[in-house]
Amino acid sequence: MRLLEGRSASGRQWYLAGSDPELALLMARQLDIPMTLAGLLVSRGIGLDQAQHFLNPTFKENLPDPISLRGLNELATILCQWIHEGRVIGLIGDYDVDGATSTALMGRYLRAAGVEFTYYIPDRFLDGYGPSSGAWDFFEARQISHLVTMDCGATAFEALDEAHRRGLQVAVIDHHQMGEQEPISVSLVNPNHPADKSGCGQLCAAGVTFLVLVRLHRLLVDAGHYEGKKPPDLRMLTPLAALGAVCDVVPLVGVNRLLTRHGLMQMAEHQLPGVTALMKSAGLTSANTASDLGFRLGPRLNAGGRLGQSPVATKLLLSDDDTQAEKLALELELLNEQRRKIEAEMRKKAEELAKDTDPNSMLLLIADEGFHEGVMGIVASRLKDAHQKPALVCAASYDGWKGSGRSLPGFDLGAAVIAAREQGLLTKGGGHAMAAGFSCPKDGLAALQAFLHKWFVQHARPEDPKLTIDARLDLDDLSVGFWELLQQAGPFGPGNLEPIFLLEHVHLEDVAVLKEKHLRLSVKSSARGKWVKIMGFNMAEEEAGHLILNGLRNCHMAVRVVMNEWQGRKSAELHLVDVACP
């Protein structure tokens, strides 16, 4: 990589990714792909022998063997046995998108297999995270004793002890970090178990659930379960796995990228009424990118869980009735609008409190008794981005504080929270590298702050702030076709970032502020004089926005190429990432 000269508004060093023109040319010729795409692959370390599988990932070549996950074959075998015994199966999922999609994945497959099931999604405020007495009461009242937890359960020691005492049989599918200790269960699958050697620790719960279903499907087929009838097509369920992966912010590499890519393709077929209704409510005719899932669909699915209506998202994703699906999607839309208002007020208060925190601390911990528990994670994410350090936001609960945290690469927040729990500083706590949740005694925040600071000093491996730019962009190349070309290397997200392009020595004109927070401007290339509109979303209050609004007109720009669709018309446009003064 080559360091680019100039002072970045964000404080990041700009690096232009290195490339091998000869290798790119060879790849372009052998694979019959444009040089732009070949150059992008080469700059990202994709070799000639890998390129074909990367551009066209298939389940046969890219799906890991499910039984490589510790305990998965045992759990699938148990499910197969329950099905042959005619058991009604109870499902317990988390109240976020990963939990809802995992539950819908399992439920839809069981329904297609002719298996009766019911589900319970915990109430964030009444039940808290994971299985609880409320869940056991729910299933016992319906005489259901064979249960599966998804996206929760791996550290639910007390709850699963209680389930065992009640005579309930519980299988656990999870992905959150855990120690050597296991809860009581009939079987547990978690690729982040210390003893798991599958290398699938980057999967979300929906991804793990999908692999469980792959194995269960094989067992049922081999056992003759589908004799004389057509077995379900697992590919139809990939939109649910894609939503889980993107919204849980797992790296879009390997199997996660495979499921997300095929999930996006499958969404275009509109075979899941709930997903179709959700896209319609978000103003999408189709979901073209992972960003559509993460920023358009995900917040709507999460809104129910955040505001005390946890089952709505799962009910929507399980619905096969168009009218019911549209009604549920509208309900989530209204809840999401309510969530936005709460978030705006809470974020304003959090930023005020952040001014009084120690600027030398390795993390930001904000607490207020008036905070809304359901929006803590979103506000933590905003604080993390604004202050470039792990952020934890806490709201008052009946017995202390509940908190949610978001982190940065190099800061394993899940491990830090588990360490704090093991030290007795937390009553509950767990998560993964980039996100965690916890419960803390009323007088325990100061001790928690001190412990986490010390833990990060010892264990964090912070990355230098940098911005990797994939290539220079000629404004004359900007088109819908160019955007479509780039998508062959997608879907883009963590681990496979959306390409960033460099505009050198551009002149800014027609600068405007929209809705008091967005920038709109036009740029003209110094070489050919072409004018192009650029949008800087939420950048009016960022340093880049301040520089532009204070008169910066000649600069370098880092931009992304995006597709805008309005009233059926598509156009390629640029979104601002950063600016640098030459």
C-alpha positions as CSV (number, residue, x, y, z in Angstrom):
1,M,0.0,0.0,0.0
2,R,1.1,3.5,-0.7
3,L,0.5,6.4,1.8
4,L,-1.2,9.3,0.1
5,E,-0.2,12.8,1.0
6,G,-2.6,15.3,2.5
7,R,-4.4,16.1,5.8
8,S,-7.5,14.1,6.3
9,A,-10.5,15.7,7.9
10,S,-11.2,12.5,9.9
11,G,-7.6,12.2,11.1
12,R,-7.1,9.0,9.2
13,Q,-4.1,8.2,7.1
14,W,-5.1,7.4,3.5
15,Y,-3.6,4.5,1.8
16,L,-4.0,3.5,-1.8
17,A,-4.2,-0.2,-2.1
18,G,-1.4,-1.8,-4.1
19,S,-2.1,-3.8,-7.2
20,D,-0.3,-6.0,-9.6
21,P,-1.3,-4.9,-13.1
22,E,0.2,-8.0,-14.8
23,L,-1.8,-10.3,-12.5
24,A,-4.9,-8.3,-13.0
25,L,-4.6,-8.4,-16.7
26,L,-4.1,-12.2,-16.6
27,M,-7.1,-12.6,-14.4
28,A,-9.2,-10.4,-16.6
29,R,-8.3,-12.4,-19.7
30,Q,-8.7,-15.9,-18.1
31,L,-12.0,-15.1,-16.4
32,D,-13.3,-12.8,-19.0
33,I,-14.0,-10.0,-16.5
34,P,-13.3,-6.2,-16.8
35,M,-9.9,-4.9,-15.7
36,T,-11.5,-2.7,-13.0
37,L,-13.0,-5.8,-11.3
38,A,-9.8,-7.8,-11.7
39,G,-7.8,-5.0,-10.2
40,L,-10.1,-4.8,-7.3
41,L,-9.8,-8.5,-6.6
42,V,-6.0,-8.4,-6.9
43,S,-5.7,-5.4,-4.5
44,R,-7.7,-7.4,-1.9
45,G,-5.5,-10.4,-2.1
46,I,-7.7,-12.6,-4.2
47,G,-5.4,-14.9,-6.2
48,L,-6.0,-16.3,-9.7
49,D,-6.9,-19.7,-8.3
50,Q,-9.4,-18.2,-5.9
51,A,-11.1,-15.6,-8.1
52,Q,-13.6,-17.9,-9.8
53,H,-15.0,-19.3,-6.5
54,F,-15.0,-15.8,-5.0
55,L,-17.0,-14.3,-7.9
56,N,-19.4,-17.2,-8.1
57,P,-19.6,-18.8,-4.6
58,T,-21.6,-22.1,-4.6
59,F,-23.0,-24.1,-1.7
60,K,-21.1,-27.2,-2.9
61,E,-17.7,-25.4,-2.9
62,N,-18.2,-22.9,0.0
63,L,-20.5,-24.4,2.6
64,P,-18.6,-26.0,5.5
65,D,-19.4,-29.5,6.5
66,P,-22.0,-29.0,9.2
67,I,-20.7,-31.9,11.4
68,S,-17.4,-30.0,11.7
69,L,-19.1,-27.9,14.3
70,R,-18.8,-29.4,17.8
71,G,-22.1,-31.1,18.8
72,L,-24.0,-30.2,15.6
73,N,-24.5,-33.8,14.4
74,E,-25.7,-34.8,17.9
75,L,-28.2,-31.9,18.0
76,A,-29.5,-32.6,14.5
77,T,-29.9,-36.3,15.4
78,I,-31.9,-35.3,18.5
79,L,-34.2,-33.1,16.5
80,C,-34.6,-35.9,14.0
81,Q,-35.6,-38.2,16.8
82,W,-38.1,-35.7,18.2
83,I,-39.7,-35.3,14.8
84,H,-40.0,-39.1,14.4
85,E,-41.6,-39.3,17.9
86,G,-44.2,-36.7,16.8
87,R,-43.1,-34.1,19.4
88,V,-44.4,-30.6,19.3
89,I,-41.1,-28.5,19.3
90,G,-40.8,-25.3,21.2
91,L,-38.5,-22.6,19.9
92,I,-36.9,-19.7,22.0
93,G,-35.1,-16.9,20.1
94,D,-33.6,-13.6,21.1
95,Y,-35.5,-10.4,20.6
96,D,-33.1,-9.0,18.0
97,V,-32.9,-9.6,14.2
98,D,-30.5,-12.6,14.6
99,G,-32.8,-14.2,17.1
100,A,-35.9,-13.5,15.0
101,T,-34.3,-14.9,11.8
102,S,-33.0,-17.9,13.6
103,T,-36.4,-18.7,15.0
104,A,-38.1,-18.1,11.6
105,L,-35.5,-20.4,9.9
106,M,-36.1,-23.2,12.3
107,G,-39.9,-22.7,12.3
108,R,-40.2,-22.5,8.5
109,Y,-38.2,-25.6,8.0
110,L,-40.2,-27.5,10.6
111,R,-43.5,-26.3,9.1
112,A,-42.4,-27.5,5.6
113,A,-41.4,-30.8,7.2
114,G,-44.9,-31.2,8.6
115,V,-43.8,-30.7,12.2
116,E,-45.9,-28.8,14.7
117,F,-44.0,-26.1,16.6
118,T,-44.6,-22.9,18.7
119,Y,-42.2,-20.2,19.7
120,Y,-41.5,-17.8,22.5
121,I,-39.6,-14.5,22.1
122,P,-38.5,-13.0,25.5
123,D,-39.7,-9.6,26.4
124,R,-36.6,-7.4,26.8
125,F,-38.2,-5.6,29.8
126,L,-40.0,-8.5,31.6
127,D,-37.8,-11.5,30.8
128,G,-34.4,-10.0,29.9
129,Y,-32.1,-11.7,27.6
130,G,-32.3,-15.4,26.9
131,P,-34.5,-18.2,28.4
132,S,-36.2,-17.6,31.7
133,S,-38.9,-18.8,34.0
134,G,-41.4,-17.0,31.8
135,A,-40.5,-19.1,28.8
136,W,-40.7,-22.4,30.8
137,D,-44.1,-21.4,32.1
138,F,-45.3,-20.6,28.5
139,F,-44.3,-24.0,27.2
140,E,-45.4,-26.0,30.3
141,A,-48.9,-24.4,30.0
142,R,-49.0,-25.9,26.4
143,Q,-47.6,-29.2,27.5
144,I,-44.5,-28.8,25.4
145,S,-41.3,-30.2,26.9
146,H,-38.9,-30.4,23.9
147,L,-37.3,-27.1,23.2
148,V,-34.6,-25.4,21.2
149,T,-33.0,-22.0,22.1
150,M,-31.4,-20.0,19.3
151,D,-29.1,-17.0,19.6
152,C,-29.2,-17.5,23.4
153,G,-28.7,-20.1,26.0
154,A,-24.9,-20.8,26.0
155,T,-24.4,-18.9,29.3
156,A,-27.9,-19.3,30.7
157,F,-26.8,-21.5,33.6
158,E,-29.5,-20.7,36.1
159,A,-32.4,-20.7,33.6
160,L,-31.3,-24.1,32.1
161,D,-30.8,-25.5,35.6
162,E,-34.4,-24.6,36.3
163,A,-35.5,-26.2,33.0
164,H,-33.8,-29.4,34.0
165,R,-35.5,-29.4,37.3
166,R,-38.8,-29.0,35.6
167,G,-38.1,-32.0,33.3
168,L,-37.8,-30.0,30.1
169,Q,-35.4,-31.1,27.4
170,V,-33.5,-28.1,25.9
171,A,-31.1,-28.0,23.0
172,V,-29.0,-24.9,22.6
173,I,-27.9,-23.2,19.3
174,D,-25.8,-20.1,20.0
175,H,-22.8,-18.2,18.8
176,H,-21.9,-15.9,21.6
177,Q,-18.6,-16.2,23.5
178,M,-18.6,-18.6,26.3
179,G,-16.1,-20.3,28.7
180,E,-15.5,-23.9,29.3
181,Q,-18.5,-24.3,31.6
182,E,-21.7,-25.4,29.8
183,P,-25.3,-25.1,30.9
184,I,-27.4,-28.2,31.3
185,S,-28.8,-29.2,27.9
186,V,-29.5,-32.3,25.8
187,S,-27.0,-30.8,23.2
188,L,-25.2,-27.6,22.6
189,V,-23.8,-26.1,19.4
190,N,-21.7,-23.0,19.5
191,P,-18.8,-22.4,17.2
192,N,-17.3,-20.0,19.8
193,H,-17.1,-22.8,22.4
194,P,-13.4,-23.0,23.5
195,A,-13.4,-26.7,22.4
196,D,-14.9,-26.1,18.9
197,K,-12.3,-26.6,16.2
198,S,-14.5,-25.9,13.1
199,G,-13.2,-22.4,12.5
200,C,-16.8,-21.1,12.1
201,G,-16.7,-18.7,15.0
202,Q,-17.6,-15.8,12.7
203,L,-21.1,-17.2,12.2
204,C,-24.2,-15.5,13.6
205,A,-26.9,-17.6,15.2
206,A,-28.9,-17.6,12.0
207,G,-25.8,-19.0,10.2
208,V,-25.4,-21.8,12.8
209,T,-29.1,-22.6,12.6
210,F,-28.9,-22.9,8.8
211,L,-26.0,-25.4,9.1
212,V,-28.1,-27.3,11.7
213,L,-30.9,-27.4,9.2
214,V,-28.6,-28.6,6.4
215,R,-27.7,-31.6,8.6
216,L,-31.2,-32.2,9.8
217,H,-32.5,-32.2,6.2
218,R,-30.0,-34.8,5.2
219,L,-30.9,-37.0,8.2
220,L,-34.7,-36.7,7.4
221,V,-34.1,-37.5,3.7
222,D,-32.0,-40.5,4.6
223,A,-34.6,-41.7,7.1
224,G,-37.4,-41.5,4.4
225,H,-39.3,-38.6,6.0
226,Y,-40.0,-37.1,2.6
227,E,-40.9,-40.4,0.9
228,G,-43.5,-39.6,-1.7
229,K,-43.4,-35.8,-1.2
230,K,-41.2,-33.0,-2.2
231,P,-38.7,-32.0,0.4
232,P,-38.3,-28.3,1.3
233,D,-35.7,-26.2,-0.6
234,L,-33.3,-24.7,1.9
235,R,-32.2,-22.1,-0.6
236,M,-35.6,-20.4,-0.1
237,L,-34.6,-19.7,3.5
238,T,-31.3,-17.9,2.7
239,P,-32.9,-14.4,2.9
240,L,-33.4,-15.1,6.6
241,A,-29.8,-16.2,7.1
242,A,-28.7,-13.1,5.1
243,L,-30.7,-10.8,7.4
244,G,-29.3,-12.4,10.5
245,A,-25.7,-12.1,9.2
246,V,-25.8,-8.5,8.1
247,C,-27.8,-7.2,11.1
248,D,-25.6,-9.0,13.6
249,V,-22.6,-7.3,11.9
250,V,-20.6,-10.5,11.4
251,P,-17.8,-10.5,8.8
252,L,-19.1,-11.0,5.3
253,V,-16.5,-13.6,4.4
254,G,-16.7,-17.3,3.7
255,V,-20.1,-18.8,4.6
256,N,-21.5,-15.5,5.8
257,R,-20.8,-14.0,2.4
258,L,-22.2,-17.1,0.6
259,L,-25.5,-17.0,2.6
260,T,-25.8,-13.2,2.2
261,R,-25.2,-13.3,-1.6
262,H,-27.7,-16.1,-2.2
263,G,-30.1,-14.5,0.2
264,L,-30.1,-11.2,-1.7
265,M,-30.7,-13.2,-4.9
266,Q,-33.5,-15.2,-3.4
267,M,-35.2,-12.0,-2.1
268,A,-35.8,-11.0,-5.7
269,E,-38.0,-14.0,-6.1
270,H,-40.4,-12.7,-3.4
271,Q,-41.2,-16.1,-2.0
272,L,-41.3,-15.1,1.7
273,P,-44.3,-12.8,2.2
274,G,-42.9,-11.3,5.4
275,V,-39.7,-10.3,3.8
276,T,-41.5,-8.9,0.7
277,A,-43.9,-6.9,3.0
278,L,-40.9,-5.6,5.0
279,M,-39.1,-4.4,1.8
280,K,-42.3,-2.7,0.6
281,S,-42.7,-0.8,3.9
282,A,-39.1,0.3,3.6
283,G,-39.7,1.7,0.1
284,L,-37.7,-1.1,-1.6
285,T,-38.8,-3.0,-4.6
286,S,-35.9,-5.3,-4.0
287,A,-32.9,-5.5,-1.7
288,N,-29.8,-5.0,-3.8
289,T,-27.0,-4.7,-1.2
290,A,-26.1,-5.7,2.3
291,S,-26.6,-2.1,3.3
292,D,-30.3,-2.4,2.3
293,L,-30.6,-5.2,4.9
294,G,-28.6,-3.5,7.6
295,F,-29.9,0.1,7.3
296,R,-33.4,-0.3,5.8
297,L,-34.8,-3.7,6.9
298,G,-32.8,-4.4,10.1
299,P,-34.0,-1.3,12.2
300,R,-37.6,-2.2,11.4
301,L,-37.2,-5.8,12.5
302,N,-35.4,-4.7,15.7
303,A,-38.0,-2.0,16.6
304,G,-40.5,-4.5,18.1
305,G,-37.9,-6.0,20.5
306,R,-36.6,-2.5,21.5
307,L,-40.1,-1.3,22.4
308,G,-41.6,-4.2,24.1
309,Q,-43.3,-5.9,21.2
310,S,-40.7,-8.7,20.7
311,P,-42.7,-11.4,18.8
312,V,-43.8,-9.1,16.0
313,A,-40.7,-9.5,13.8
314,T,-40.7,-13.3,14.2
315,K,-44.4,-13.5,13.4
316,L,-43.8,-11.4,10.3
317,L,-40.9,-13.6,9.1
318,L,-43.0,-16.7,9.6
319,S,-46.1,-15.3,7.9
320,D,-47.4,-16.9,4.7
321,D,-50.3,-14.6,4.4
322,D,-49.8,-11.4,2.3
323,T,-52.4,-9.4,4.1
324,Q,-51.2,-10.4,7.6
325,A,-47.6,-9.7,6.5
326,E,-48.4,-6.2,5.4
327,K,-50.3,-5.5,8.6
328,L,-47.3,-6.7,10.7
329,A,-44.8,-4.7,8.6
330,L,-46.9,-1.6,9.1
331,E,-46.8,-2.2,12.9
332,L,-43.0,-2.5,12.8
333,E,-42.9,0.7,10.7
334,L,-44.8,2.6,13.4
335,L,-42.7,1.2,16.1
336,N,-39.5,2.2,14.2
337,E,-40.7,5.8,14.0
338,Q,-41.3,5.8,17.7
339,R,-37.8,4.3,18.2
340,R,-36.2,7.1,16.1
341,K,-37.7,9.8,18.3
342,I,-36.6,8.1,21.5
343,E,-33.1,7.5,20.1
344,A,-32.7,11.2,19.1
345,E,-33.5,12.4,22.6
346,M,-31.4,9.8,24.3
347,R,-28.4,10.4,22.0
348,K,-28.5,14.1,22.8
349,K,-28.4,13.4,26.5
350,A,-25.7,10.8,26.1
351,E,-23.4,13.3,24.3
352,E,-23.9,15.8,27.1
353,L,-22.9,13.2,29.7
354,A,-19.9,12.2,27.6
355,K,-18.4,15.6,28.0
356,D,-17.9,14.9,31.7
357,T,-16.1,11.6,31.2
358,D,-12.3,10.9,31.5
359,P,-10.9,11.6,28.0
360,N,-7.9,9.2,28.8
361,S,-10.2,6.2,29.5
362,M,-10.0,3.3,27.0
363,L,-13.8,3.2,26.9
364,L,-16.9,5.4,27.2
365,L,-19.4,4.4,29.9
366,I,-22.6,6.4,30.0
367,A,-25.5,5.8,32.4
368,D,-28.7,7.6,33.2
369,E,-31.9,6.5,35.0
370,G,-34.0,8.0,32.3
371,F,-32.5,6.1,29.4
372,H,-34.7,3.7,27.5
373,E,-33.4,0.2,27.7
374,G,-34.5,-0.8,24.2
375,V,-32.3,1.9,22.5
376,M,-29.1,1.5,24.5
377,G,-27.3,-0.5,21.7
378,I,-28.1,2.0,19.0
379,V,-26.9,4.9,21.1
380,A,-23.8,3.0,22.1
381,S,-23.0,2.4,18.4
382,R,-23.4,6.1,17.7
383,L,-21.1,7.1,20.6
384,K,-18.5,4.5,19.5
385,D,-18.4,6.0,16.0
386,A,-18.3,9.6,17.3
387,H,-15.6,9.0,19.9
388,Q,-13.7,6.1,18.3
389,K,-13.6,4.0,21.4
390,P,-15.8,1.2,22.9
391,A,-19.0,2.7,24.2
392,L,-21.3,1.2,26.9
393,V,-24.7,2.8,27.6
394,C,-26.7,1.8,30.8
395,A,-30.3,2.3,31.8
396,A,-31.8,1.8,35.3
397,S,-33.4,-1.6,36.0
398,Y,-35.3,-2.8,39.1
399,D,-32.2,-4.3,40.6
400,G,-29.4,-2.1,39.3
401,W,-28.3,-1.2,35.7
402,K,-28.7,-2.9,32.4
403,G,-26.2,-2.1,29.7
404,S,-25.4,-2.5,26.1
405,G,-22.0,-1.9,24.4
406,R,-20.5,-1.6,21.0
407,S,-16.8,-1.9,20.1
408,L,-14.1,-1.3,17.6
409,P,-11.7,-3.7,15.9
410,G,-9.0,-4.7,18.3
411,F,-11.2,-4.3,21.3
412,D,-12.9,-7.6,22.2
413,L,-15.8,-6.3,24.2
414,G,-17.5,-9.7,24.6
415,A,-14.3,-11.1,26.2
416,A,-13.9,-8.1,28.5
417,V,-17.5,-8.3,29.7
418,I,-17.2,-12.0,30.4
419,A,-14.0,-11.3,32.3
420,A,-15.9,-8.7,34.4
421,R,-18.7,-11.2,35.0
422,E,-16.2,-13.8,36.2
423,Q,-14.7,-11.2,38.6
424,G,-18.2,-10.8,40.2
425,L,-18.6,-7.2,38.9
426,L,-21.7,-8.2,36.8
427,T,-24.7,-10.3,37.6
428,K,-25.1,-11.1,33.9
429,G,-22.9,-10.5,30.9
430,G,-21.9,-11.8,27.5
431,G,-21.6,-11.1,23.8
432,H,-19.0,-11.2,21.1
433,A,-16.1,-9.1,20.0
434,M,-18.1,-6.1,18.7
435,A,-21.1,-6.1,20.9
436,A,-22.1,-7.1,24.4
437,G,-24.9,-6.9,27.0
438,F,-24.7,-7.0,30.8
439,S,-26.4,-6.3,34.1
440,C,-24.6,-4.5,36.9
441,P,-25.4,-3.7,40.6
442,K,-26.6,-0.2,41.3
443,D,-23.3,0.9,42.9
444,G,-21.0,-1.1,40.6
445,L,-20.5,1.2,37.6
446,A,-17.3,2.9,38.8
447,A,-15.7,-0.5,39.5
448,L,-16.8,-1.8,36.1
449,Q,-15.4,1.3,34.4
450,A,-12.0,0.8,36.1
451,F,-11.9,-2.9,35.4
452,L,-12.7,-2.6,31.7
453,H,-10.2,0.2,31.3
454,K,-7.5,-1.9,32.9
455,W,-8.5,-4.9,30.8
456,F,-8.4,-3.0,27.6
457,V,-5.0,-1.6,28.5
458,Q,-3.7,-5.1,28.9
459,H,-5.5,-6.9,26.1
460,A,-6.7,-4.4,23.4
461,R,-4.9,-4.2,20.1
462,P,-6.2,-1.0,18.7
463,E,-5.7,-0.4,15.0
464,D,-4.2,2.9,13.7
465,P,-7.0,5.0,12.1
466,K,-6.6,4.6,8.4
467,L,-8.6,4.6,5.3
468,T,-7.8,2.1,2.5
469,I,-8.7,3.4,-0.9
470,D,-9.1,0.8,-3.6
471,A,-8.4,2.8,-6.7
472,R,-8.7,6.1,-8.4
473,L,-12.0,7.0,-10.1
474,D,-12.5,8.7,-13.4
475,L,-15.8,10.5,-13.1
476,D,-16.6,9.6,-16.7
477,D,-16.8,6.0,-15.6
478,L,-19.6,6.6,-13.2
479,S,-22.7,4.7,-14.4
480,V,-25.2,2.1,-13.3
481,G,-23.2,-0.5,-15.3
482,F,-20.1,0.4,-13.3
483,W,-22.0,-0.1,-10.0
484,E,-23.3,-3.4,-11.2
485,L,-19.8,-4.4,-12.1
486,L,-18.6,-3.7,-8.6
487,Q,-21.3,-5.9,-7.1
488,Q,-19.7,-9.0,-8.5
489,A,-17.2,-8.7,-5.7
490,G,-19.9,-8.2,-3.0
491,P,-21.9,-8.3,-0.9
492,F,-20.0,-5.7,1.0
493,G,-19.7,-5.3,4.7
494,P,-17.3,-6.1,7.6
495,G,-14.4,-8.2,6.3
496,N,-15.3,-7.4,2.6
497,L,-15.6,-3.6,2.7
498,E,-17.4,-1.6,0.1
499,P,-14.8,-0.2,-2.4
500,I,-13.7,3.3,-1.8
501,F,-12.4,5.4,-4.6
502,L,-10.2,8.5,-4.8
503,L,-11.1,11.7,-6.6
504,E,-7.9,13.8,-6.8
505,H,-7.8,17.6,-7.1
506,V,-11.6,18.2,-7.4
507,H,-13.3,21.5,-7.2
508,L,-16.5,21.8,-5.1
509,E,-19.5,23.8,-6.2
510,D,-23.2,24.2,-5.2
511,V,-22.6,23.2,-1.5
512,A,-25.9,22.9,0.4
513,V,-27.1,21.5,3.8
514,L,-30.2,19.3,3.8
515,K,-32.3,18.7,6.8
516,E,-29.6,20.4,8.9
517,K,-27.3,17.3,8.8
518,H,-26.7,16.2,5.2
519,L,-24.4,17.7,2.6
520,R,-25.1,18.0,-1.0
521,L,-22.5,19.3,-3.4
522,S,-21.2,19.1,-7.0
523,V,-17.6,18.3,-8.0
524,K,-15.8,18.9,-11.3
525,S,-12.9,16.9,-12.4
526,S,-9.9,19.0,-13.2
527,A,-9.1,16.9,-16.2
528,R,-12.3,16.7,-18.2
529,G,-14.6,19.1,-16.4
530,K,-17.5,16.7,-15.8
531,W,-19.9,17.7,-13.0
532,V,-21.2,15.0,-10.6
533,K,-23.4,15.3,-7.5
534,I,-22.1,13.9,-4.2
535,M,-24.1,13.3,-1.0
536,G,-22.5,13.5,2.4
537,F,-25.1,11.9,4.7
538,N,-24.9,13.0,8.3
539,M,-21.6,14.9,7.5
540,A,-22.7,18.5,8.2
541,E,-21.5,18.1,11.8
542,E,-18.4,16.1,11.0
543,E,-15.0,17.7,10.5
544,A,-15.2,17.1,6.8
545,G,-18.5,19.0,6.7
546,H,-17.1,21.8,8.8
547,L,-14.1,22.3,6.4
548,I,-16.4,22.4,3.4
549,L,-18.9,24.7,4.9
550,N,-16.1,27.0,6.0
551,G,-14.9,27.4,2.5
552,L,-12.8,24.4,1.4
553,R,-13.3,24.1,-2.3
554,N,-10.2,22.3,-3.8
555,C,-9.4,19.0,-2.2
556,H,-9.1,15.2,-2.6
557,M,-12.2,13.2,-1.8
558,A,-12.8,9.6,-0.8
559,V,-16.1,8.3,-2.1
560,R,-18.3,5.3,-2.5
561,V,-20.3,4.4,-5.6
562,V,-23.9,3.7,-4.8
563,M,-27.1,3.1,-6.8
564,N,-30.1,5.4,-6.4
565,E,-33.5,4.2,-7.4
566,W,-36.3,6.7,-7.6
567,Q,-39.7,6.1,-9.2
568,G,-38.3,3.1,-11.1
569,R,-35.3,5.0,-12.5
570,K,-31.8,3.9,-11.5
571,S,-28.8,6.1,-11.4
572,A,-25.3,5.8,-10.0
573,E,-24.2,8.5,-7.5
574,L,-21.3,9.2,-5.1
575,H,-21.4,9.3,-1.3
576,L,-18.7,11.2,0.6
577,V,-16.5,9.2,3.0
578,D,-13.7,11.8,3.8
579,V,-11.9,14.8,2.4
580,A,-8.2,15.7,2.5
581,C,-6.5,19.0,1.9
582,P,-3.8,18.7,-0.7
